[in-house]
Amino acid sequence: MPERPSALTTRVPAQHRLRDAPALLHVEGVVEHGDERGRLLGFPTANVAVPEHGLRDGVWAGTVQVDPAAGGPVHVAAVSVGHRPTYYGKDGQRLLEAHLLDFEGDLYERTVLVRLHERLRPQRRYAGSSELVEQLRLDVAATRAWALRAGLPG
């Protein structure tokens, strides 16, 4: 499915070089199929395997570049790194899940470059899906606020 821009799109224009928002860490990988829980909760994610070392679990404000070798578009994203404790406890597969703000499209099997700019909070276990969704809304709002401070559309 092609990307459908909206009036609130967070696609980063070409004139923004992200110099004003240096990444703390980055991960490049291929978007994998997951259990689609994020989509069911209203927060679809691009799932990427994470290296064992170097990334601190938590929720981050970040950016995702689609097809970086081809100079693809960059999108602002709320990114979760961890074991998804609400559903899988500490034994869940460690995963990076990036929710690209205001993005609609299919990223499966595409290469993405995820840059983590600001850690928003640690991973937490919530009592259930409704409590998690409330927190995800706050995470998206915090990501938009970070993007505005960084001079990016958010």
C-alpha positions as CSV (number, residue, x, y, z in Angstrom):
1,M,0.0,0.0,0.0
2,P,1.4,3.4,-0.8
3,E,1.9,6.1,1.9
4,R,-1.1,8.4,2.2
5,P,0.1,11.8,3.4
6,S,-2.3,13.8,5.6
7,A,-2.4,17.3,6.8
8,L,-0.8,16.1,10.1
9,T,1.9,14.0,8.4
10,T,5.2,13.8,10.3
11,R,7.3,13.0,7.3
12,V,10.5,15.0,7.7
13,P,11.0,17.4,4.8
14,A,14.3,17.1,2.8
15,Q,15.5,20.5,4.2
16,H,15.7,18.9,7.7
17,R,19.0,17.1,8.0
18,L,18.4,16.0,11.6
19,R,21.5,18.0,12.6
20,D,19.3,19.6,15.3
21,A,18.2,16.2,16.6
22,P,21.3,13.9,16.9
23,A,20.5,10.2,17.5
24,L,21.7,8.5,20.6
25,L,21.5,5.1,19.0
26,H,20.4,3.6,15.7
27,V,19.3,0.2,14.4
28,E,19.0,-0.8,10.7
29,G,17.0,-3.9,9.9
30,V,14.2,-5.5,7.9
31,V,10.7,-5.0,9.0
32,E,9.3,-8.4,10.2
33,H,5.8,-9.7,10.7
34,G,4.7,-9.7,14.3
35,D,1.6,-10.7,16.2
36,E,-0.1,-7.5,15.0
37,R,-1.1,-6.6,18.5
38,G,-0.1,-2.9,17.9
39,R,-2.4,-2.8,14.9
40,L,-5.3,-4.2,17.0
41,L,-4.6,-1.6,19.7
42,G,-4.7,1.2,17.1
43,F,-0.9,1.7,17.1
44,P,0.5,-0.3,14.2
45,T,4.3,-0.9,14.4
46,A,7.2,-1.8,12.2
47,N,9.0,-4.6,14.1
48,V,12.7,-5.0,13.8
49,A,15.0,-7.5,15.6
50,V,17.4,-5.7,18.0
51,P,21.0,-6.5,18.8
52,E,21.6,-8.0,22.2
53,H,23.9,-5.2,23.3
54,G,23.8,-1.4,23.0
55,L,20.1,-0.6,23.2
56,R,18.5,0.2,26.5
57,D,14.9,-1.1,26.9
58,G,12.3,1.6,27.1
59,V,10.1,3.9,25.0
60,W,11.9,6.4,22.8
61,A,11.1,9.4,20.6
62,G,12.8,8.7,17.3
63,T,12.8,8.7,13.6
64,V,12.5,6.0,11.0
65,Q,14.0,6.2,7.5
66,V,12.4,3.9,5.0
67,D,14.8,2.4,2.5
68,P,17.8,4.3,3.7
69,A,20.2,3.1,1.0
70,A,17.9,4.8,-1.5
71,G,17.5,8.0,0.5
72,G,13.9,7.2,1.4
73,P,11.6,9.3,3.5
74,V,12.1,9.9,7.2
75,H,9.2,9.8,9.7
76,V,8.9,10.7,13.3
77,A,8.1,7.6,15.4
78,A,7.4,6.5,19.0
79,V,9.7,3.5,19.5
80,S,9.5,0.7,22.0
81,V,12.5,-1.5,22.8
82,G,12.0,-4.5,25.1
83,H,10.2,-7.7,25.9
84,R,6.6,-6.3,25.8
85,P,6.0,-7.1,29.5
86,T,2.2,-6.5,29.5
87,Y,1.7,-9.5,27.3
88,Y,4.8,-11.6,27.6
89,G,6.5,-10.8,30.9
90,K,10.3,-10.9,31.0
91,D,10.4,-14.0,28.8
92,G,9.0,-12.4,25.7
93,Q,11.1,-11.9,22.6
94,R,13.1,-8.7,22.7
95,L,11.9,-6.5,19.9
96,L,12.1,-3.0,18.5
97,E,8.6,-1.7,17.6
98,A,8.4,1.6,15.8
99,H,5.0,3.4,15.5
100,L,5.4,5.9,12.6
101,L,3.2,8.9,13.4
102,D,0.5,9.6,10.8
103,F,1.8,6.9,8.5
104,E,-0.3,4.5,6.5
105,G,1.4,1.9,4.4
106,D,3.0,-1.5,4.2
107,L,6.6,-1.7,5.5
108,Y,6.9,-5.6,5.7
109,E,10.2,-6.8,4.3
110,R,11.5,-3.3,3.7
111,T,14.7,-2.0,5.3
112,V,14.4,0.8,7.8
113,L,16.9,2.8,9.8
114,V,15.6,3.6,13.2
115,R,17.2,6.4,15.2
116,L,16.5,6.7,18.9
117,H,16.8,10.4,19.9
118,E,15.3,10.7,23.4
119,R,14.3,8.1,26.0
120,L,10.9,8.9,27.2
121,R,10.4,6.2,29.8
122,P,11.3,2.6,30.9
123,Q,9.4,-0.4,29.9
124,R,6.5,-1.2,32.2
125,R,3.9,-3.9,32.7
126,Y,0.3,-2.6,32.5
127,A,-2.8,-4.3,34.0
128,G,-4.3,-4.7,30.5
129,S,-4.8,-3.4,27.0
130,S,-6.9,-0.3,28.0
131,E,-4.2,0.9,30.4
132,L,-1.5,0.3,27.8
133,V,-3.4,2.2,25.2
134,E,-3.8,5.2,27.5
135,Q,0.0,5.2,28.0
136,L,0.6,4.8,24.2
137,R,-1.4,7.9,23.6
138,L,0.8,9.8,26.1
139,D,3.9,8.3,24.4
140,V,2.8,9.6,21.0
141,A,2.1,13.0,22.5
142,A,5.5,13.1,24.1
143,T,7.1,12.1,20.8
144,R,5.2,14.9,19.0
145,A,6.5,17.3,21.6
146,W,10.1,16.1,21.1
147,A,9.7,16.5,17.4
148,L,8.6,20.1,17.8
149,R,11.5,20.9,20.1
150,A,13.9,19.3,17.6
151,G,12.4,21.4,14.8
152,L,10.7,18.5,13.0
153,P,7.1,18.3,12.0
154,G,5.3,16.5,14.7
